[in-house]
Amino acid sequence: MRNIGKSKKDEMWLKGFGSHIEHLIKKKGFNSPYDFWIQKGDEMISRATLNYIIQGKNDPKLSTLRILARMLRVEVRDLFDF
């Protein structure tokens, strides 16, 4: 089986998704993703995972998105509304 990898569109979508997550974090009153991670996520999600999502370098698992939505007190579908 051939490994195709991510297309440019996939990469652009992941970067847009990451920007949206960062926007939601700031909209919820946190100064930065680091501030959010310190206050909400240090036991639920790793700092590296959060950073990779925000930078568009990670295609997160559904379970990670559920945790992130719970931490932000939004529905999972709200993570995709960008």
C-alpha positions as CSV (number, residue, x, y, z in Angstrom):
1,M,0.0,0.0,0.0
2,R,1.3,3.4,-0.9
3,N,1.6,6.2,1.7
4,I,0.1,9.3,0.2
5,G,0.6,11.8,3.0
6,K,-1.1,15.1,3.5
7,S,-2.0,17.3,0.6
8,K,-1.5,21.1,0.6
9,K,-5.2,21.5,1.2
10,D,-5.0,19.2,4.3
11,E,-2.1,21.2,5.6
12,M,-3.9,24.5,5.1
13,W,-7.0,23.1,6.8
14,L,-5.0,22.0,9.8
15,K,-3.4,25.4,10.1
16,G,-6.8,27.1,9.9
17,F,-8.1,24.6,12.5
18,G,-5.2,25.4,14.8
19,S,-5.8,29.1,14.4
20,H,-9.4,28.6,15.3
21,I,-8.5,26.6,18.4
22,E,-6.2,29.4,19.5
23,H,-9.0,32.0,18.9
24,L,-11.4,29.9,21.0
25,I,-8.8,29.8,23.8
26,K,-8.4,33.5,23.8
27,K,-12.2,34.1,23.4
28,K,-12.6,32.0,26.6
29,G,-10.5,34.6,28.5
30,F,-7.1,32.9,28.5
31,N,-4.1,35.1,27.7
32,S,-2.4,32.5,25.6
33,P,-2.5,28.7,24.8
34,Y,0.2,28.3,27.5
35,D,-2.0,30.0,30.0
36,F,-4.9,27.8,29.0
37,W,-2.7,24.7,29.3
38,I,-1.5,25.6,32.7
39,Q,-5.0,26.3,34.0
40,K,-6.9,23.5,32.3
41,G,-4.9,20.9,30.5
42,D,-1.7,19.9,32.2
43,E,-3.1,16.5,33.2
44,M,-5.6,16.1,30.3
45,I,-3.5,17.0,27.3
46,S,0.2,17.5,26.8
47,R,1.6,20.9,26.1
48,A,3.3,19.5,23.0
49,T,0.0,18.1,21.7
50,L,-1.7,21.4,22.2
51,N,1.1,23.3,20.5
52,Y,1.2,20.9,17.5
53,I,-2.6,21.3,17.1
54,I,-2.4,25.1,17.2
55,Q,0.6,25.1,14.7
56,G,-1.3,22.9,12.3
57,K,1.3,20.1,12.7
58,N,-0.9,17.5,14.2
59,D,-4.0,15.8,13.0
60,P,-5.6,15.1,16.4
61,K,-7.5,12.0,17.3
62,L,-11.2,12.3,18.0
63,S,-10.6,11.5,21.7
64,T,-8.2,14.4,21.9
65,L,-10.8,16.7,20.3
66,R,-13.4,15.6,22.9
67,I,-10.9,16.4,25.7
68,L,-10.1,19.8,24.1
69,A,-13.9,20.6,23.7
70,R,-14.5,19.6,27.3
71,M,-11.6,21.8,28.5
72,L,-13.0,24.8,26.5
73,R,-16.6,24.0,27.6
74,V,-17.8,23.9,24.0
75,E,-19.4,21.1,21.9
76,V,-17.0,19.2,19.6
77,R,-18.8,20.6,16.6
78,D,-17.9,24.1,17.7
79,L,-14.2,23.2,17.2
80,F,-15.0,22.9,13.5
81,D,-17.0,26.1,13.1
82,F,-14.3,28.2,11.3
